[in-house]
Amino acid sequence: MRFTLQLRIKLNDWSVISRLSSCYSMLYFFHGWTLASLLLVALCLTSKTLTHCTFKRHLRRNEV
C-alpha cells in the first residue's frame, strides 16, 4: 500500500514536471523568436542611422 502510494506520487510529480517542461519549452521558443526579431529590428535601426549619418557627412563634404 505504501509503495503504491509513493509510486503514484512519483508519477504525479513526473506528469507535473513534464507539463512544466513543455510550458517552459514553449515559452523559451517564443522568447527566442521575440529576441531574434528584436535583435533584427535593432540591427536595422542602427544600420539605417549609421548610413543616414554617413550620407549626411558625405553631402556636407560635397557642399564644401
C-alpha positions, -999 to 999 in steps of 0.1 A, spaced: 0 0 0 27 24 10 48 15 -21 18 21 -45 12 55 -28 48 65 -33 47 53 -69 15 73 -75 31 104 -60 62 99 -82 40 95 -113 21 127 -104 54 145 -100 65 133 -134 33 145 -150 37 179 -134 73 181 -144 65 171 -180 38 197 -181 61 224 -167 89 214 -191 65 216 -221 54 250 -209 90 261 -205 99 249 -239 70 268 -255 80 300 -235 116 295 -245 107 291 -281 86 322 -282 111 341 -262 138 331 -286 117 343 -316 109 377 -299 146 382 -290 156 374 -326 131 398 -341 141 425 -316 177 420 -325 169 422 -362 149 454 -356 178 469 -336 203 460 -363 181 475 -390 177 507 -370 214 511 -362 224 504 -398 198 529 -410 211 556 -386 247 548 -395 240 551 -432 220 582 -426 248 599 -407 275 589 -432 253 601 -460 249 635 -443 286 637 -438 292 628 -475 267 656 -485 284 681 -463 318 673 -478 304 677 -513 289 711 -504 322 724 -492 
